[in-house]
Amino acid sequence: MIRAVVLDVDDTLCLTEAACFDLENDVLARLGREPMSRAAHVATWGLPLLQAMPRRSPGLDPDAFAAVYPEVLRAYVAAGRLDVVAPENLRALDELAAAGRRLMLLTSRTEAEMEHLMAPGHALTGRIAAVYHAGNVRHGKPDARAFDELLAATGLEPRQCLYVGDSPGDAQAANGAGLRFAACLQSGLRQRADFAPHHVDAFLDTFPDLVDTVTHLETPAAAGCDHRTDEGEMRLLRDRR
């Protein structure tokens, strides 16, 4: 049984790349710098922010960026422009929990970037059992050791956990740690071919497809296979429900 479903945040639980592109360019503008290109942003999407920004904006002082970023982040969150969890995604979380799955987040974000998602009263409060981020894990993705703290704290075996992410780095980390992996393609930034070097148990066209995918991965036919759920299979699974 898949006892835990572990979720990436960016472009998995929430669609965030486009909003982050605008947010980070707003920070650059406050620093008097030229905007980055969308291509540069997409090419480095998935890296920790302060590692990615000098590549997105060569010559940038990361400390100056870090000083301005929190204020702009809070403004975007308050305006509902960032980290909006769609109602259908919340329903999917509730269905997973009702089926006995423990729900956790594991992200490359810093604690400061996650504070608003962990705040009392947020829609995720009460749904998510634990949050692992750059502030409470020793290693970040794509290092397989990114899951060390989660596995130690829960006592779960890796194969009892499914990690859901949107990047090849997510797949690499999950594969290395022995977790099952599902790739969420909803953002449209990545295609199936991008994951070719890695084992993928299922592809999700949308986040809510995860509910049926978890059930399917527990069937004997799916166990141990490099299962890559296509749209036709997902329609059949939804129809059975």
Secondary structure, 3 states (H helix, E strand, C coil): CCCEEEECCECCCECCHHHHHHHHHHHHHHCCCCCCCHHHHHHCCCCCHHHHHHHHCCCCCHHHHHHHHHHHHHHHHHCCCCCCCCHHHHHHHHHHHHCCCEEEEECCCCHHHHHHHCCCCCCCCCCCCEEECCCCCCCCCCCHHHHHHHHHHHCCCHHHEEEEECCHHHHHHHHHHCCEEEEECCCCCCCHHHHCCCCCCEEECCHHHHHHHHHHHCCCCCCCCCCCCCHHHHHHHHHHC
